[in-house]
Amino acid sequence: MGQPAVQKTPHFILEGEGDRVLSKKKLDELVRQVTGGGEGDGLTPDVEESVLTLADDFVDSVITAACRLAKIRPNTTLDIRDIQIILERNYNIRVPGYSLDEVRTVRKFQPAPGWTQKMNAVQAAKVMGKNDA
């Protein structure tokens, strides 16, 4: 009886600074890796701050949308497939190694109304042409 009825999951500890998803150190490592690691290569403080804010906003919007999707299902936990669906449908991002067949999204061709009318007129002209001959 000394154990609580529901086990709490441990909180995830961010490696970033404060409430950031990405730390300035990790961003600097990424920039050096992409640019070749030269001393003069780097981001200005304004650009660095903008990239960090953009990363925070992106993660926040993905998680918020995935939580809304999980809430539609009668489930109280966020599953990896909720995040996958949001990334694939909204951002066309597929994460290697986490692909699920049921998550695959197929975009259906939606013709413009003008094109549909034009094709209907062509079909009608074909039918009328056969009747005249």
N, C-alpha and C positions, 0 to 999 in steps of 0.2 A: 504494500500500500504506500510505500515511500516514493514510488515513481508517479509522475503526473500522467493523467489519462492520455493526453495528446503530446507527442514529442514535438518540440519546436525545431525547425530546421535552422541550421546555423546561417547567420547573415553573411552575404558575400561582401568581402572587403575590397574596395576599389584600390588599385595601385596608383591612381591619379592623385593629383593634389587637391585637397578639399573635396568639393562635390563634382569634380571633373571626371569624365570618362577616360580621357587621355591626358597623361602628364606632359609637361613641357619637355622633359627629358626624353620620353618615348617619341614624341613628335620630332625632336631634334635628331634622334637616332634614325627615324624613318626618312627624314629629309636627307641626311648624310648617306644613307643607303641608296636612295634613289638618284641623288646627284653625283655620287662617286666619292663623297667624303672630303672634298676640298675645304680648306679653312675659310675661304671667302664665300663659299656656298652656304646659304642659310636663309632663314626667313626674318623679315623685320619684325619688331615686337608687335606692330599693329596687325600684320598678316598672321603672325603666330596666334594672337588672341582671337582673330576672326576664324581661323581654322579650328581652334579648340572649341569656340562657341558653336560652330557649324557641326562639329562631331557630337557635342552634347545635345543639340537640337535634333539631329538625325536619330540618335539612340532614343531620345525621349519620344519622338513621334512614332517610331517603330514599336516601341514597347506599349505606348498608349493605344495604338491601333490593334496590336496583338491582344491586349487585355480586353478591349471591346469585343474582339472576335471570340475570345475564350468565354466571355460573359454570355454570349449568345448560346453557347453550349451550356448545359447545366453543370458547369465544372468550376470549382473554386481555385484551381491551379492553372498556371500558364504553361502550356506544353510547347515543345520545340516546333511542332508543326504549325502552331498559331503564328509564331515568328516567321517560319518559312513561307507560309502563305502570304503574309504581308510583304515580305521581301521580294517574293517572286511576282506577285500581282501588281504591287504599287511601284516597285523600283527595278524590276527585271533583274534581280540579283539572285543567283543560285549559289548556295554555299556547298563546296565540294565535300563529300563525305556525309552530308546530312540530307541527301535527296531521298524523298519518299515518292513512290509511284502515285499514291493517292493525292499528293500535293501538286503534281504536274498540272499546270494550267494550259489550256488550249484556247487560243484566242480565235473566236469565230469571226469569219469575214462578214462585215456589216457594210453592204454597199450603200452609197449615197442615194437618197430618194430620186434625184434627177437621173442617175444611171439606171435605176430600176424602171423608171418610166420609159426611158429610151429603149431598154431591152424589151419591154412589153410591146412598144410600138413596132420594133423590128419583128418580133414574133407574130404580131397581128398582120403585118405586111406580108410575111411569108405565107401565112394561112390564106390571106386574100389573094395572093398571087397564084396559089395552087388551085383555088376555086375558079379563077378566070381562065386557066389553061385547059 
